[in-house]
Amino acid sequence: MTAIHDSVPGTAGNPGRPATGTGRRPSSGRTLSRPARQRLAADLGLLVIVASFVLPLLWLLFASVDKDPGMTVSPPGSLTTDNFSAVLTDEITFTPMLNSLLLCGGATLMTVTGAALAAYPLSRYRARFARPYLLTILFTTCLPITAVMVPVYGLFVQTNLIDTMHGTSFFLATSQLPFAIWLMKNFMDGVPVALEEAAWTDGASWLQALVRVILPLMGPGFSVVTVYSFIMMWGNFFVPFMLLISPEQLPASVSIFTFFGNFGSIAYGELAAFSILYSTPVLLLYILISKRLGGGFTLGGAVKG
């Protein structure tokens, strides 16, 4: 009798070798999937953005306590407080900082007050020209401040507002008002009208409803408008530089140029120390209202019943 052996395809030449099915060899390398590559690219982009913000801050910290600072970001060779001692004087820091607080604080108060009064009818009443008016307001925010400074300077000279703190505050508030109105109106739209109508039923006027009902409920939005307006005015150099002449009335945003000498000489250590002091009021303002900024409009349950 003849033994019949069952043959398996692919193993005739080597019966003990298992079948592989196809001739492809499994790849030993590991390739990233497309979502993983996208996440990696996004993380690298965020690292670049973070580095662009962190490096200048590190230079400020290092240069302010360095005895011989330069342009490079490097730890100080020898620590010193002479840079802060040199700038902590009435002429260099205290008087300009007080001028900045008076100038920007008064302008911010006028801005948020005018923005709230202007945003109320735009948010609560349906007028025919409301949308064109809002678009016009938005367009005015695109105008560069340098395009209007020449006629503004002539107007201030004719009205005797040149070299005055209140006149400069008025113009700072006016230049910041359009965007503040746009922001305030959008935040005010989030407050239900039913709450205001309930206040009217209790005998409140529209102004009382605005002050006692709407503005407290839109606290985070009101804080955003206040902080944004103050920061934009605090760092404004061109307006007070053009409208203020007396050295004793110049704010800190203009007096910072005293650290830039002739022939390209710059006092890097004193400049870094003054910059840290100059940034302190804005940081304190943000810390004080950071809790309100973290809140949201949770008014959905307030209109039930």
ChimeraX commands (.cxc) that place a marker at each C-alpha (Angstrom):
marker #1 position 0.00,0.00,0.00 radius 0.5
marker #1 position 1.14,3.44,-0.81 radius 0.5
marker #1 position 1.07,6.02,1.93 radius 0.5
marker #1 position -0.72,9.15,0.89 radius 0.5
marker #1 position 0.62,12.35,2.50 radius 0.5
marker #1 position -1.59,15.42,2.69 radius 0.5
marker #1 position 0.25,18.40,1.27 radius 0.5
marker #1 position -0.21,21.86,2.70 radius 0.5
marker #1 position 0.28,24.81,0.30 radius 0.5
marker #1 position 3.37,26.82,1.04 radius 0.5
marker #1 position 5.02,24.07,3.14 radius 0.5
marker #1 position 5.96,21.53,0.52 radius 0.5
marker #1 position 9.63,22.42,0.59 radius 0.5
marker #1 position 9.78,22.75,4.37 radius 0.5
marker #1 position 7.08,20.82,6.18 radius 0.5
marker #1 position 8.10,22.11,9.58 radius 0.5
marker #1 position 7.80,25.80,8.61 radius 0.5
marker #1 position 4.44,27.43,9.33 radius 0.5
marker #1 position 2.50,29.08,6.59 radius 0.5
marker #1 position 2.81,32.84,6.31 radius 0.5
marker #1 position -0.11,33.42,3.99 radius 0.5
marker #1 position 1.59,36.28,2.11 radius 0.5
marker #1 position 5.12,37.20,1.34 radius 0.5
marker #1 position 5.05,40.51,3.37 radius 0.5
marker #1 position 7.27,40.87,6.38 radius 0.5
marker #1 position 5.91,42.70,9.42 radius 0.5
marker #1 position 7.48,46.14,9.84 radius 0.5
marker #1 position 9.72,46.48,12.84 radius 0.5
marker #1 position 9.45,50.32,13.04 radius 0.5
marker #1 position 6.57,52.16,14.77 radius 0.5
marker #1 position 4.98,55.06,12.88 radius 0.5
marker #1 position 2.78,57.74,14.46 radius 0.5
marker #1 position -0.80,58.00,13.40 radius 0.5
marker #1 position -2.12,61.15,11.84 radius 0.5
marker #1 position -3.93,62.38,14.99 radius 0.5
marker #1 position -0.75,61.80,17.00 radius 0.5
marker #1 position 1.31,63.82,14.52 radius 0.5
marker #1 position -1.24,66.64,14.65 radius 0.5
marker #1 position -1.12,66.69,18.45 radius 0.5
marker #1 position 2.67,66.71,18.38 radius 0.5
marker #1 position 2.71,69.63,15.95 radius 0.5
marker #1 position 0.19,71.52,18.10 radius 0.5
marker #1 position 2.28,70.91,21.24 radius 0.5
marker #1 position 5.44,72.15,19.50 radius 0.5
marker #1 position 3.60,75.27,18.33 radius 0.5
marker #1 position 2.37,75.95,21.87 radius 0.5
marker #1 position 5.89,75.51,23.22 radius 0.5
marker #1 position 7.18,78.10,20.76 radius 0.5
marker #1 position 4.43,80.55,21.80 radius 0.5
marker #1 position 5.11,79.96,25.50 radius 0.5
marker #1 position 8.84,80.48,24.97 radius 0.5
marker #1 position 8.20,83.78,23.17 radius 0.5
marker #1 position 6.40,85.05,26.30 radius 0.5
marker #1 position 8.59,83.44,28.96 radius 0.5
marker #1 position 11.99,84.52,27.63 radius 0.5
marker #1 position 11.31,88.30,27.84 radius 0.5
marker #1 position 9.94,87.84,31.37 radius 0.5
marker #1 position 13.03,85.90,32.36 radius 0.5
marker #1 position 15.20,88.69,30.96 radius 0.5
marker #1 position 13.30,91.23,33.06 radius 0.5
marker #1 position 13.76,89.19,36.23 radius 0.5
marker #1 position 17.44,88.47,35.63 radius 0.5
marker #1 position 18.39,91.95,34.41 radius 0.5
marker #1 position 16.64,93.71,37.29 radius 0.5
marker #1 position 18.88,92.04,39.88 radius 0.5
marker #1 position 22.05,91.79,37.77 radius 0.5
marker #1 position 24.95,94.13,38.45 radius 0.5
marker #1 position 26.06,94.18,34.82 radius 0.5
marker #1 position 23.08,93.12,32.64 radius 0.5
marker #1 position 23.11,92.76,28.89 radius 0.5
marker #1 position 20.82,91.77,26.05 radius 0.5
marker #1 position 21.16,88.02,26.57 radius 0.5
marker #1 position 18.90,85.94,28.82 radius 0.5
marker #1 position 21.30,84.54,31.42 radius 0.5
marker #1 position 21.29,84.20,35.20 radius 0.5
marker #1 position 22.87,87.19,36.95 radius 0.5
marker #1 position 26.53,86.88,37.77 radius 0.5
marker #1 position 26.13,88.80,41.04 radius 0.5
marker #1 position 22.84,89.72,42.67 radius 0.5
marker #1 position 22.17,93.34,43.53 radius 0.5
marker #1 position 19.28,95.65,44.41 radius 0.5
marker #1 position 20.96,98.79,43.14 radius 0.5
marker #1 position 18.73,98.88,40.06 radius 0.5
marker #1 position 15.58,99.13,42.18 radius 0.5
marker #1 position 17.19,101.65,44.51 radius 0.5
marker #1 position 18.10,103.83,41.52 radius 0.5
marker #1 position 14.54,103.99,40.16 radius 0.5
marker #1 position 12.61,104.25,43.44 radius 0.5
marker #1 position 12.55,108.04,43.46 radius 0.5
marker #1 position 9.78,110.62,43.14 radius 0.5
marker #1 position 11.01,111.90,39.81 radius 0.5
marker #1 position 11.52,108.53,38.11 radius 0.5
marker #1 position 8.82,106.24,39.53 radius 0.5
marker #1 position 6.43,107.58,42.14 radius 0.5
marker #1 position 5.19,110.73,40.38 radius 0.5
marker #1 position 4.81,109.10,36.92 radius 0.5
marker #1 position 3.04,106.10,38.47 radius 0.5
marker #1 position 0.63,108.39,40.31 radius 0.5
marker #1 position -0.03,110.28,37.08 radius 0.5
marker #1 position -0.72,106.99,35.30 radius 0.5
marker #1 position -3.15,105.86,38.00 radius 0.5
marker #1 position -5.05,109.16,37.90 radius 0.5
marker #1 position -5.04,109.30,34.11 radius 0.5
marker #1 position -6.01,105.69,33.39 radius 0.5
marker #1 position -8.26,105.28,36.42 radius 0.5
marker #1 position -10.38,108.31,35.51 radius 0.5
marker #1 position -10.49,107.32,31.84 radius 0.5
marker #1 position -11.51,103.74,32.72 radius 0.5
marker #1 position -14.33,105.01,34.96 radius 0.5
marker #1 position -15.64,107.21,32.14 radius 0.5
marker #1 position -15.29,104.37,29.63 radius 0.5
marker #1 position -17.23,101.73,31.55 radius 0.5
marker #1 position -19.92,104.24,32.55 radius 0.5
marker #1 position -20.43,105.43,28.99 radius 0.5
marker #1 position -20.27,101.88,27.63 radius 0.5
marker #1 position -22.95,100.65,30.04 radius 0.5
marker #1 position -25.31,103.53,29.23 radius 0.5
marker #1 position -24.76,103.11,25.48 radius 0.5
marker #1 position -25.02,99.30,25.47 radius 0.5
marker #1 position -28.32,99.24,27.38 radius 0.5
marker #1 position -30.62,100.56,24.61 radius 0.5
marker #1 position -28.68,98.58,21.99 radius 0.5
marker #1 position -29.28,95.38,23.94 radius 0.5
marker #1 position -32.84,95.92,25.14 radius 0.5
marker #1 position -34.57,97.78,22.29 radius 0.5
marker #1 position -34.97,96.76,18.66 radius 0.5
marker #1 position -34.26,99.85,16.58 radius 0.5
marker #1 position -33.99,100.12,12.83 radius 0.5
marker #1 position -30.50,101.57,12.84 radius 0.5
marker #1 position -29.11,99.48,15.70 radius 0.5
marker #1 position -27.09,97.11,13.52 radius 0.5
marker #1 position -25.60,99.85,11.26 radius 0.5
marker #1 position -24.74,101.77,14.41 radius 0.5
marker #1 position -22.95,98.74,15.89 radius 0.5
marker #1 position -21.06,98.18,12.65 radius 0.5
marker #1 position -20.03,101.84,12.64 radius 0.5
marker #1 position -18.79,101.47,16.21 radius 0.5
marker #1 position -16.83,98.39,15.23 radius 0.5
marker #1 position -15.33,100.24,12.25 radius 0.5
marker #1 position -14.09,103.06,14.48 radius 0.5
marker #1 position -12.00,100.56,16.45 radius 0.5
marker #1 position -10.02,99.85,13.27 radius 0.5
marker #1 position -8.89,103.45,12.83 radius 0.5
marker #1 position -5.26,103.94,13.88 radius 0.5
marker #1 position -4.79,106.49,16.61 radius 0.5
marker #1 position -2.09,108.24,14.57 radius 0.5
marker #1 position -4.65,109.08,11.87 radius 0.5
marker #1 position -6.70,111.30,14.20 radius 0.5
marker #1 position -4.02,112.80,16.43 radius 0.5
marker #1 position -3.31,115.83,14.21 radius 0.5
marker #1 position -6.92,117.16,14.25 radius 0.5
marker #1 position -7.27,116.18,17.91 radius 0.5
marker #1 position -4.14,118.13,18.78 radius 0.5
marker #1 position -5.49,121.19,16.96 radius 0.5
marker #1 position -8.83,120.83,18.75 radius 0.5
marker #1 position -7.15,120.58,22.13 radius 0.5
marker #1 position -5.10,123.70,21.43 radius 0.5
marker #1 position -8.23,125.69,20.50 radius 0.5
marker #1 position -10.18,124.49,23.56 radius 0.5
marker #1 position -7.29,124.97,26.01 radius 0.5
marker #1 position -7.22,121.25,26.86 radius 0.5
marker #1 position -3.62,120.73,25.82 radius 0.5
marker #1 position -1.28,119.75,28.68 radius 0.5
marker #1 position -4.19,118.92,31.02 radius 0.5
marker #1 position -4.81,115.62,32.79 radius 0.5
marker #1 position -8.60,115.76,32.45 radius 0.5
marker #1 position -8.43,116.53,28.73 radius 0.5
marker #1 position -6.08,113.59,28.11 radius 0.5
marker #1 position -8.36,111.34,30.19 radius 0.5
marker #1 position -11.34,112.38,28.07 radius 0.5
marker #1 position -9.57,111.47,24.86 radius 0.5
marker #1 position -8.29,108.15,26.24 radius 0.5
marker #1 position -11.84,107.25,27.27 radius 0.5
marker #1 position -13.19,108.31,23.88 radius 0.5
marker #1 position -10.65,106.23,21.98 radius 0.5
marker #1 position -11.44,103.13,24.06 radius 0.5
marker #1 position -15.23,103.62,24.19 radius 0.5
marker #1 position -16.25,101.98,20.84 radius 0.5
marker #1 position -14.79,98.57,21.62 radius 0.5
marker #1 position -16.02,98.79,25.22 radius 0.5
marker #1 position -19.58,99.41,23.95 radius 0.5
marker #1 position -19.33,96.38,21.65 radius 0.5
marker #1 position -18.12,94.13,24.48 radius 0.5
marker #1 position -20.62,95.47,27.01 radius 0.5
marker #1 position -23.53,94.97,24.64 radius 0.5
marker #1 position -22.61,91.33,23.99 radius 0.5
marker #1 position -22.33,90.60,27.72 radius 0.5
marker #1 position -25.58,92.44,28.45 radius 0.5
marker #1 position -27.41,90.25,25.93 radius 0.5
marker #1 position -26.76,87.29,28.24 radius 0.5
marker #1 position -28.91,88.73,31.05 radius 0.5
marker #1 position -32.57,87.59,30.70 radius 0.5
marker #1 position -35.05,90.39,30.07 radius 0.5
marker #1 position -37.50,88.71,32.46 radius 0.5
marker #1 position -35.38,89.73,35.42 radius 0.5
marker #1 position -35.48,93.35,34.35 radius 0.5
marker #1 position -39.23,93.17,33.80 radius 0.5
marker #1 position -39.64,91.83,37.35 radius 0.5
marker #1 position -37.75,94.88,38.63 radius 0.5
marker #1 position -40.04,97.14,36.61 radius 0.5
marker #1 position -43.04,95.45,38.20 radius 0.5
marker #1 position -41.66,96.32,41.63 radius 0.5
marker #1 position -41.48,99.98,40.61 radius 0.5
marker #1 position -37.83,100.28,39.53 radius 0.5
marker #1 position -36.88,102.65,36.73 radius 0.5
marker #1 position -34.70,101.62,33.81 radius 0.5
marker #1 position -31.63,103.17,35.45 radius 0.5
marker #1 position -32.29,101.35,38.72 radius 0.5
marker #1 position -32.79,98.09,36.84 radius 0.5
marker #1 position -29.52,98.66,35.01 radius 0.5
marker #1 position -27.52,99.45,38.14 radius 0.5
marker #1 position -29.14,96.99,40.58 radius 0.5
marker #1 position -30.09,94.06,38.35 radius 0.5
marker #1 position -28.24,93.93,35.03 radius 0.5
marker #1 position -24.75,95.11,35.98 radius 0.5
marker #1 position -24.45,92.87,39.10 radius 0.5
marker #1 position -25.56,89.83,37.09 radius 0.5
marker #1 position -23.08,90.53,34.31 radius 0.5
marker #1 position -20.23,90.92,36.79 radius 0.5
marker #1 position -17.69,88.81,34.82 radius 0.5
marker #1 position -18.41,90.75,31.63 radius 0.5
marker #1 position -18.21,94.07,33.43 radius 0.5
marker #1 position -14.87,93.02,34.91 radius 0.5
marker #1 position -13.56,92.04,31.48 radius 0.5
marker #1 position -14.45,95.45,30.03 radius 0.5
marker #1 position -12.87,97.23,33.01 radius 0.5
marker #1 position -9.62,95.29,32.94 radius 0.5
marker #1 position -9.28,95.43,29.16 radius 0.5
marker #1 position -9.89,99.19,29.08 radius 0.5
marker #1 position -7.45,99.88,31.91 radius 0.5
marker #1 position -4.70,97.74,30.38 radius 0.5
marker #1 position -5.06,99.37,26.96 radius 0.5
marker #1 position -4.83,102.83,28.50 radius 0.5
marker #1 position -2.05,101.90,30.91 radius 0.5
marker #1 position 0.25,100.93,28.06 radius 0.5
marker #1 position -0.68,103.82,25.78 radius 0.5
marker #1 position 2.37,105.93,24.97 radius 0.5
marker #1 position 1.42,108.01,21.96 radius 0.5
marker #1 position -1.63,109.87,23.33 radius 0.5
marker #1 position -0.07,111.29,26.54 radius 0.5
marker #1 position 3.18,111.92,24.68 radius 0.5
marker #1 position 1.31,114.19,22.24 radius 0.5
marker #1 position -1.18,115.86,24.60 radius 0.5
marker #1 position 0.94,116.34,27.74 radius 0.5
marker #1 position 3.91,118.70,27.72 radius 0.5
marker #1 position 4.88,119.38,31.34 radius 0.5
marker #1 position 7.37,116.78,32.67 radius 0.5
marker #1 position 5.63,116.64,36.05 radius 0.5
marker #1 position 2.39,115.46,34.38 radius 0.5
marker #1 position 3.85,112.70,32.21 radius 0.5
marker #1 position 2.69,109.16,33.05 radius 0.5
marker #1 position 4.97,106.17,33.49 radius 0.5
marker #1 position 4.35,104.98,29.92 radius 0.5
marker #1 position 6.14,108.12,28.67 radius 0.5
marker #1 position 8.76,108.56,31.39 radius 0.5
marker #1 position 10.13,105.10,30.64 radius 0.5
marker #1 position 12.04,106.70,27.78 radius 0.5
marker #1 position 14.34,108.37,30.29 radius 0.5
marker #1 position 16.26,105.08,30.45 radius 0.5
marker #1 position 17.20,105.36,26.77 radius 0.5
marker #1 position 20.19,107.65,26.49 radius 0.5
marker #1 position 22.01,109.18,23.53 radius 0.5
marker #1 position 24.02,107.21,20.98 radius 0.5
marker #1 position 22.14,103.96,21.69 radius 0.5
marker #1 position 23.08,103.72,25.37 radius 0.5
marker #1 position 20.46,102.00,27.50 radius 0.5
marker #1 position 20.42,101.42,31.26 radius 0.5
marker #1 position 19.27,97.80,31.04 radius 0.5
marker #1 position 19.19,97.10,34.77 radius 0.5
marker #1 position 17.20,100.20,35.68 radius 0.5
marker #1 position 14.92,99.68,32.69 radius 0.5
marker #1 position 14.14,96.12,33.80 radius 0.5
marker #1 position 13.52,97.21,37.40 radius 0.5
marker #1 position 11.21,100.03,36.30 radius 0.5
marker #1 position 9.34,97.68,33.94 radius 0.5
marker #1 position 8.61,95.28,36.80 radius 0.5
marker #1 position 7.30,98.13,38.96 radius 0.5
marker #1 position 5.32,99.47,36.01 radius 0.5
marker #1 position 3.59,96.09,35.50 radius 0.5
marker #1 position 2.65,95.67,39.16 radius 0.5
marker #1 position -0.67,97.66,39.16 radius 0.5
marker #1 position -2.03,95.70,36.21 radius 0.5
marker #1 position -1.13,92.38,37.84 radius 0.5
marker #1 position -2.71,93.44,41.13 radius 0.5
marker #1 position -5.89,94.51,39.33 radius 0.5
marker #1 position -6.14,91.18,37.55 radius 0.5
marker #1 position -5.52,89.22,40.79 radius 0.5
marker #1 position -8.19,91.19,42.66 radius 0.5
marker #1 position -10.93,90.43,40.14 radius 0.5
marker #1 position -9.70,87.03,38.90 radius 0.5
marker #1 position -12.44,85.28,40.87 radius 0.5
marker #1 position -15.11,87.31,39.13 radius 0.5
marker #1 position -13.51,86.63,35.76 radius 0.5
marker #1 position -13.76,82.90,36.47 radius 0.5
marker #1 position -17.52,83.12,36.96 radius 0.5
marker #1 position -20.05,82.62,34.22 radius 0.5
marker #1 position -23.60,83.52,33.38 radius 0.5
marker #1 position -25.57,80.85,35.22 radius 0.5
marker #1 position -28.92,82.59,34.90 radius 0.5
marker #1 position -30.93,79.78,33.41 radius 0.5
marker #1 position -32.69,78.92,36.69 radius 0.5
marker #1 position -33.35,82.52,37.60 radius 0.5
marker #1 position -36.32,82.86,35.23 radius 0.5
marker #1 position -38.17,79.70,36.27 radius 0.5
marker #1 position -41.49,79.85,37.98 radius 0.5
marker link #1:1,2 radius 0.2
marker link #1:2,3 radius 0.2
marker link #1:3,4 radius 0.2
marker link #1:4,5 radius 0.2
marker link #1:5,6 radius 0.2
marker link #1:6,7 radius 0.2
marker link #1:7,8 radius 0.2
marker link #1:8,9 radius 0.2
marker link #1:9,10 radius 0.2
marker link #1:10,11 radius 0.2
marker link #1:11,12 radius 0.2
marker link #1:12,13 radius 0.2
marker link #1:13,14 radius 0.2
marker link #1:14,15 radius 0.2
marker link #1:15,16 radius 0.2
marker link #1:16,17 radius 0.2
marker link #1:17,18 radius 0.2
marker link #1:18,19 radius 0.2
marker link #1:19,20 radius 0.2
marker link #1:20,21 radius 0.2
marker link #1:21,22 radius 0.2
marker link #1:22,23 radius 0.2
marker link #1:23,24 radius 0.2
marker link #1:24,25 radius 0.2
marker link #1:25,26 radius 0.2
marker link #1:26,27 radius 0.2
marker link #1:27,28 radius 0.2
marker link #1:28,29 radius 0.2
marker link #1:29,30 radius 0.2
marker link #1:30,31 radius 0.2
marker link #1:31,32 radius 0.2
marker link #1:32,33 radius 0.2
marker link #1:33,34 radius 0.2
marker link #1:34,35 radius 0.2
marker link #1:35,36 radius 0.2
marker link #1:36,37 radius 0.2
marker link #1:37,38 radius 0.2
marker link #1:38,39 radius 0.2
marker link #1:39,40 radius 0.2
marker link #1:40,41 radius 0.2
marker link #1:41,42 radius 0.2
marker link #1:42,43 radius 0.2
marker link #1:43,44 radius 0.2
marker link #1:44,45 radius 0.2
marker link #1:45,46 radius 0.2
marker link #1:46,47 radius 0.2
marker link #1:47,48 radius 0.2
marker link #1:48,49 radius 0.2
marker link #1:49,50 radius 0.2
marker link #1:50,51 radius 0.2
marker link #1:51,52 radius 0.2
marker link #1:52,53 radius 0.2
marker link #1:53,54 radius 0.2
marker link #1:54,55 radius 0.2
marker link #1:55,56 radius 0.2
marker link #1:56,57 radius 0.2
marker link #1:57,58 radius 0.2
marker link #1:58,59 radius 0.2
marker link #1:59,60 radius 0.2
marker link #1:60,61 radius 0.2
marker link #1:61,62 radius 0.2
marker link #1:62,63 radius 0.2
marker link #1:63,64 radius 0.2
marker link #1:64,65 radius 0.2
marker link #1:65,66 radius 0.2
marker link #1:66,67 radius 0.2
marker link #1:67,68 radius 0.2
marker link #1:68,69 radius 0.2
marker link #1:69,70 radius 0.2
marker link #1:70,71 radius 0.2
marker link #1:71,72 radius 0.2
marker link #1:72,73 radius 0.2
marker link #1:73,74 radius 0.2
marker link #1:74,75 radius 0.2
marker link #1:75,76 radius 0.2
marker link #1:76,77 radius 0.2
marker link #1:77,78 radius 0.2
marker link #1:78,79 radius 0.2
marker link #1:79,80 radius 0.2
marker link #1:80,81 radius 0.2
marker link #1:81,82 radius 0.2
marker link #1:82,83 radius 0.2
marker link #1:83,84 radius 0.2
marker link #1:84,85 radius 0.2
marker link #1:85,86 radius 0.2
marker link #1:86,87 radius 0.2
marker link #1:87,88 radius 0.2
marker link #1:88,89 radius 0.2
marker link #1:89,90 radius 0.2
marker link #1:90,91 radius 0.2
marker link #1:91,92 radius 0.2
marker link #1:92,93 radius 0.2
marker link #1:93,94 radius 0.2
marker link #1:94,95 radius 0.2
marker link #1:95,96 radius 0.2
marker link #1:96,97 radius 0.2
marker link #1:97,98 radius 0.2
marker link #1:98,99 radius 0.2
marker link #1:99,100 radius 0.2
marker link #1:100,101 radius 0.2
marker link #1:101,102 radius 0.2
marker link #1:102,103 radius 0.2
marker link #1:103,104 radius 0.2
marker link #1:104,105 radius 0.2
marker link #1:105,106 radius 0.2
marker link #1:106,107 radius 0.2
marker link #1:107,108 radius 0.2
marker link #1:108,109 radius 0.2
marker link #1:109,110 radius 0.2
marker link #1:110,111 radius 0.2
marker link #1:111,112 radius 0.2
marker link #1:112,113 radius 0.2
marker link #1:113,114 radius 0.2
marker link #1:114,115 radius 0.2
marker link #1:115,116 radius 0.2
marker link #1:116,117 radius 0.2
marker link #1:117,118 radius 0.2
marker link #1:118,119 radius 0.2
marker link #1:119,120 radius 0.2
marker link #1:120,121 radius 0.2
marker link #1:121,122 radius 0.2
marker link #1:122,123 radius 0.2
marker link #1:123,124 radius 0.2
marker link #1:124,125 radius 0.2
marker link #1:125,126 radius 0.2
marker link #1:126,127 radius 0.2
marker link #1:127,128 radius 0.2
marker link #1:128,129 radius 0.2
marker link #1:129,130 radius 0.2
marker link #1:130,131 radius 0.2
marker link #1:131,132 radius 0.2
marker link #1:132,133 radius 0.2
marker link #1:133,134 radius 0.2
marker link #1:134,135 radius 0.2
marker link #1:135,136 radius 0.2
marker link #1:136,137 radius 0.2
marker link #1:137,138 radius 0.2
marker link #1:138,139 radius 0.2
marker link #1:139,140 radius 0.2
marker link #1:140,141 radius 0.2
marker link #1:141,142 radius 0.2
marker link #1:142,143 radius 0.2
marker link #1:143,144 radius 0.2
marker link #1:144,145 radius 0.2
marker link #1:145,146 radius 0.2
marker link #1:146,147 radius 0.2
marker link #1:147,148 radius 0.2
marker link #1:148,149 radius 0.2
marker link #1:149,150 radius 0.2
marker link #1:150,151 radius 0.2
marker link #1:151,152 radius 0.2
marker link #1:152,153 radius 0.2
marker link #1:153,154 radius 0.2
marker link #1:154,155 radius 0.2
marker link #1:155,156 radius 0.2
marker link #1:156,157 radius 0.2
marker link #1:157,158 radius 0.2
marker link #1:158,159 radius 0.2
marker link #1:159,160 radius 0.2
marker link #1:160,161 radius 0.2
marker link #1:161,162 radius 0.2
marker link #1:162,163 radius 0.2
marker link #1:163,164 radius 0.2
marker link #1:164,165 radius 0.2
marker link #1:165,166 radius 0.2
marker link #1:166,167 radius 0.2
marker link #1:167,168 radius 0.2
marker link #1:168,169 radius 0.2
marker link #1:169,170 radius 0.2
marker link #1:170,171 radius 0.2
marker link #1:171,172 radius 0.2
marker link #1:172,173 radius 0.2
marker link #1:173,174 radius 0.2
marker link #1:174,175 radius 0.2
marker link #1:175,176 radius 0.2
marker link #1:176,177 radius 0.2
marker link #1:177,178 radius 0.2
marker link #1:178,179 radius 0.2
marker link #1:179,180 radius 0.2
marker link #1:180,181 radius 0.2
marker link #1:181,182 radius 0.2
marker link #1:182,183 radius 0.2
marker link #1:183,184 radius 0.2
marker link #1:184,185 radius 0.2
marker link #1:185,186 radius 0.2
marker link #1:186,187 radius 0.2
marker link #1:187,188 radius 0.2
marker link #1:188,189 radius 0.2
marker link #1:189,190 radius 0.2
marker link #1:190,191 radius 0.2
marker link #1:191,192 radius 0.2
marker link #1:192,193 radius 0.2
marker link #1:193,194 radius 0.2
marker link #1:194,195 radius 0.2
marker link #1:195,196 radius 0.2
marker link #1:196,197 radius 0.2
marker link #1:197,198 radius 0.2
marker link #1:198,199 radius 0.2
marker link #1:199,200 radius 0.2
marker link #1:200,201 radius 0.2
marker link #1:201,202 radius 0.2
marker link #1:202,203 radius 0.2
marker link #1:203,204 radius 0.2
marker link #1:204,205 radius 0.2
marker link #1:205,206 radius 0.2
marker link #1:206,207 radius 0.2
marker link #1:207,208 radius 0.2
marker link #1:208,209 radius 0.2
marker link #1:209,210 radius 0.2
marker link #1:210,211 radius 0.2
marker link #1:211,212 radius 0.2
marker link #1:212,213 radius 0.2
marker link #1:213,214 radius 0.2
marker link #1:214,215 radius 0.2
marker link #1:215,216 radius 0.2
marker link #1:216,217 radius 0.2
marker link #1:217,218 radius 0.2
marker link #1:218,219 radius 0.2
marker link #1:219,220 radius 0.2
marker link #1:220,221 radius 0.2
marker link #1:221,222 radius 0.2
marker link #1:222,223 radius 0.2
marker link #1:223,224 radius 0.2
marker link #1:224,225 radius 0.2
marker link #1:225,226 radius 0.2
marker link #1:226,227 radius 0.2
marker link #1:227,228 radius 0.2
marker link #1:228,229 radius 0.2
marker link #1:229,230 radius 0.2
marker link #1:230,231 radius 0.2
marker link #1:231,232 radius 0.2
marker link #1:232,233 radius 0.2
marker link #1:233,234 radius 0.2
marker link #1:234,235 radius 0.2
marker link #1:235,236 radius 0.2
marker link #1:236,237 radius 0.2
marker link #1:237,238 radius 0.2
marker link #1:238,239 radius 0.2
marker link #1:239,240 radius 0.2
marker link #1:240,241 radius 0.2
marker link #1:241,242 radius 0.2
marker link #1:242,243 radius 0.2
marker link #1:243,244 radius 0.2
marker link #1:244,245 radius 0.2
marker link #1:245,246 radius 0.2
marker link #1:246,247 radius 0.2
marker link #1:247,248 radius 0.2
marker link #1:248,249 radius 0.2
marker link #1:249,250 radius 0.2
marker link #1:250,251 radius 0.2
marker link #1:251,252 radius 0.2
marker link #1:252,253 radius 0.2
marker link #1:253,254 radius 0.2
marker link #1:254,255 radius 0.2
marker link #1:255,256 radius 0.2
marker link #1:256,257 radius 0.2
marker link #1:257,258 radius 0.2
marker link #1:258,259 radius 0.2
marker link #1:259,260 radius 0.2
marker link #1:260,261 radius 0.2
marker link #1:261,262 radius 0.2
marker link #1:262,263 radius 0.2
marker link #1:263,264 radius 0.2
marker link #1:264,265 radius 0.2
marker link #1:265,266 radius 0.2
marker link #1:266,267 radius 0.2
marker link #1:267,268 radius 0.2
marker link #1:268,269 radius 0.2
marker link #1:269,270 radius 0.2
marker link #1:270,271 radius 0.2
marker link #1:271,272 radius 0.2
marker link #1:272,273 radius 0.2
marker link #1:273,274 radius 0.2
marker link #1:274,275 radius 0.2
marker link #1:275,276 radius 0.2
marker link #1:276,277 radius 0.2
marker link #1:277,278 radius 0.2
marker link #1:278,279 radius 0.2
marker link #1:279,280 radius 0.2
marker link #1:280,281 radius 0.2
marker link #1:281,282 radius 0.2
marker link #1:282,283 radius 0.2
marker link #1:283,284 radius 0.2
marker link #1:284,285 radius 0.2
marker link #1:285,286 radius 0.2
marker link #1:286,287 radius 0.2
marker link #1:287,288 radius 0.2
marker link #1:288,289 radius 0.2
marker link #1:289,290 radius 0.2
marker link #1:290,291 radius 0.2
marker link #1:291,292 radius 0.2
marker link #1:292,293 radius 0.2
marker link #1:293,294 radius 0.2
marker link #1:294,295 radius 0.2
marker link #1:295,296 radius 0.2
marker link #1:296,297 radius 0.2
marker link #1:297,298 radius 0.2
marker link #1:298,299 radius 0.2
marker link #1:299,300 radius 0.2
marker link #1:300,301 radius 0.2
marker link #1:301,302 radius 0.2
marker link #1:302,303 radius 0.2
marker link #1:303,304 radius 0.2
marker link #1:304,305 radius 0.2
view
